[in-house]
Amino acid sequence: MDRLRTTTLYVYLPLLGLTIIKLPIVRWPIPDGPQSVFFQQSAILYATYYYIQILVHRPFIPRPGKPAPLTYPSLAICTNAARSCSQVLEEYLNNCDVGSAPFLMYYAFTSGLVLLLNIWGIRKQGDVEQGDRPMSDVHRCMRFLKVAQDRYVFIFEYLVNHF
C-alpha cells in the first residue's frame, strides 16, 4: 500500500497540475472577472484541484511524535492547497449561488481542518504571532460553511457528526 501511495504522490499529482495549467479556458483568477461564463466552472475546478491535493498528501502528514512517512513536505503542500481553496471558495461565495455546488462544503470543511492543524503545529512550536495570521483563511472556510449550512442542513449535520 505504501508503494501505491508513493507512486500516486510522485507521479500522478504532478500530472494533475499540468492538466489544469494546460486548459486554456480554465484560469484563476478569471481575466474577465465574475461576469465571465467560465467563472463558476473555473472556481469549481480549482477548488477541486486543491481538494485533491489535500486528499493525496494528507496520509503523509507526520503525526505528532512519529517520523514522517516520506521526506516530502506534505503538511506545507496541504496548507498551501487549503489556503488557496479557501480563497477560491471566498470568491465563489461572493459571486455565485452556493446552492449550485453543495459538495463545496466538504472542500471548505477539509480546508479549514488542515489550516487549523497547521496553526496548532505553529503554536506548539512556540510561534504564537505567526499562528494568529492564518486564522483569516480559517474564517473564510467558516463563512462559506455558515452560508451553506442554512441551505444544506443535512450535509452540515453529517460533517459535524462524522468528523
Rosetta blueprint (number, residue, H / E / L):
1 M L
2 D H
3 R H
4 L H
5 R H
6 T H
7 T H
8 T H
9 L H
10 Y H
11 V H
12 Y H
13 L H
14 P H
15 L H
16 L H
17 G H
18 L H
19 T H
20 I H
21 I H
22 K H
23 L L
24 P L
25 I L
26 V L
27 R L
28 W L
29 P L
30 I L
31 P L
32 D L
33 G H
34 P H
35 Q H
36 S L
37 V L
38 F L
39 F H
40 Q H
41 Q H
42 S H
43 A H
44 I H
45 L H
46 Y H
47 A H
48 T H
49 Y H
50 Y H
51 Y H
52 I H
53 Q H
54 I H
55 L H
56 V H
57 H H
58 R H
59 P H
60 F H
61 I L
62 P L
63 R L
64 P L
65 G L
66 K L
67 P L
68 A L
69 P L
70 L L
71 T L
72 Y L
73 P L
74 S H
75 L H
76 A H
77 I H
78 C H
79 T H
80 N H
81 A H
82 A H
83 R H
84 S H
85 C H
86 S H
87 Q H
88 V H
89 L H
90 E H
91 E H
92 Y H
93 L H
94 N H
95 N H
96 C L
97 D L
98 V H
99 G H
100 S H
101 A L
102 P L
103 F L
104 L H
105 M H
106 Y H
107 Y H
108 A H
109 F H
110 T H
111 S H
112 G H
113 L H
114 V H
115 L H
116 L H
117 L H
118 N H
119 I H
120 W H
121 G H
122 I H
123 R H
124 K H
125 Q L
126 G L
127 D L
128 V H
129 E H
130 Q H
131 G H
132 D H
133 R L
134 P L
135 M H
136 S H
137 D H
138 V H
139 H H
140 R H
141 C H
142 M H
143 R H
144 F H
145 L H
146 K H
147 V H
148 A H
149 Q H
150 D H
151 R H
152 Y L
153 V H
154 F H
155 I H
156 F H
157 E H
158 Y H
159 L H
160 V H
161 N H
162 H H
163 F L
